[in-house]
């Protein structure tokens, strides 16, 4: 679990560096211009199981990230929810540390798109790998 938490923090630092900030983050502490928003989903007795760890909206596009450590494995419910988010037009990813560079390219594509486009879907599919999985099956 420690590796997953460290990786999650790396994702959050990346988000902050490009202007994607957590819910309620003070505007006067933003170093980069605001282009997105995210919140961390906390599992527990009152939370629905299988929801991705980080839910974000970047440039008007929904991103959902299920964060995994190198040896972590998604549950069937996590895979189902990621698949459904992708089917609904968002971008949901099961992300391992080894897929972080691909993830950054996907986010770059989201930032550069003004709407959901064929080009964004091509980018999403081209950069999907077993370590940055856009789970569709």
C-alpha positions in Angstrom: 0.0 0.0 0.0 2.9 2.4 0.7 4.1 2.2 -3.0 0.6 3.0 -4.2 0.3 6.0 -1.9 3.7 7.3 -3.1 2.6 6.9 -6.7 -0.7 8.6 -6.0 1.2 11.6 -4.5 3.4 11.7 -7.7 0.2 11.9 -9.8 -1.1 14.7 -7.6 2.2 16.6 -7.9 2.0 16.3 -11.7 -1.5 17.6 -11.6 -0.5 20.6 -9.5 2.4 21.3 -11.9 0.0 21.6 -14.9 -2.9 23.4 -13.1 -5.1 20.6 -12.0 -5.9 21.2 -8.3 -7.9 19.4 -5.6 -11.4 20.4 -4.6 -11.2 23.5 -2.3 -7.6 24.3 -3.1 -7.0 28.0 -2.5 -6.6 30.1 -5.7 -3.8 32.1 -4.1 -1.7 29.0 -3.7 -2.0 27.9 -7.3 1.3 28.0 -9.1 0.0 27.2 -12.6 -3.2 28.6 -14.2 -6.3 26.5 -13.3 -7.2 24.0 -16.1 -8.7 21.2 -14.0 -10.0 19.9 -10.8 -9.8 16.6 -9.0 -10.7 14.8 -5.8 -9.4 11.7 -4.1 -12.0 9.0 -3.5 -11.7 7.5 0.0 -12.8 3.9 0.3 -14.8 2.8 3.4 -18.1 1.7 4.7 -20.0 4.7 3.2 -18.3 4.7 -0.2 -19.4 2.5 -3.2 -16.8 -0.2 -3.9 -14.8 -0.1 -7.1 -14.8 3.6 -7.8 -11.5 4.8 -9.2 -9.1 6.5 -6.7 -8.9 9.9 -8.4 -11.8 11.6 -10.3 -10.8 14.7 -12.3 -12.1 17.1 -14.8 -9.4 18.5 -17.1 -10.3 20.9 -19.9 -13.9 19.7 -19.6 -13.1 16.0 -19.9 -13.6 13.5 -17.1 -10.6 11.5 -16.1 -10.8 8.7 -13.6 -7.6 7.0 -12.4 -7.4 3.7 -10.6 -4.0 3.9 -9.0 -2.0 0.6 -8.6 1.4 -0.3 -7.2 3.7 -2.2 -9.6 2.3 -5.6 -8.4 -1.2 -4.4 -7.7 -4.2 -6.0 -9.5 -7.5 -4.3 -10.1 -10.7 -6.1 -8.9 -13.3 -7.1 -11.4 -15.6 -4.3 -10.1 -12.8 -1.7 -10.6 -12.3 -3.0 -14.2 -16.0 -2.8 -14.8 -16.3 0.8 -13.6 -13.3 1.9 -15.6 -14.8 0.2 -18.7 -18.2 2.0 -18.1 -16.6 5.4 -17.7 -14.8 4.9 -21.0 -18.1 3.8 -22.6 -19.7 6.9 -21.3 -17.2 9.1 -23.1 -14.8 9.8 -20.2 -11.3 8.6 -19.9 -10.7 6.0 -17.2 -7.3 4.4 -16.6 -5.9 1.7 -14.5 -2.5 3.2 -13.9 0.8 1.6 -12.7 4.0 3.6 -12.0 5.5 2.1 -15.2 2.8 3.7 -17.3 3.2 7.2 -15.9 4.9 8.7 -19.0 2.0 7.4 -21.2 -0.5 8.9 -18.7 1.2 12.3 -19.0 0.9 12.1 -22.8 -2.8 11.3 -22.5 -3.4 14.2 -20.1 -1.4 16.4 -22.6 -3.8 15.3 -25.3 -6.8 16.1 -23.1 -5.4 19.6 -22.5 -4.8 20.3 -26.2 -8.3 19.1 -27.2 -11.2 21.5 -27.2 -13.8 18.7 -27.2 -14.1 15.0 -27.4 -12.7 14.2 -30.8 -11.7 11.3 -32.9 -8.1 12.4 -32.4 -8.4 12.2 -28.6 -9.8 8.7 -28.9 -6.9 7.7 -31.2 -4.4 9.1 -28.7 -6.2 7.3 -25.8 -6.1 4.0 -27.6 -2.5 4.4 -28.9 -1.1 5.1 -25.5 -3.0 2.3 -23.7 -0.7 -0.4 -22.4 -0.7 -2.9 -19.6 0.8 -0.2 -17.4 -1.6 2.6 -18.4 -4.7 0.6 -19.2 -7.7 2.3 -20.7 -9.6 -1.0 -19.9 -12.3 -1.6 -22.5 -12.7 -5.3 -22.4 
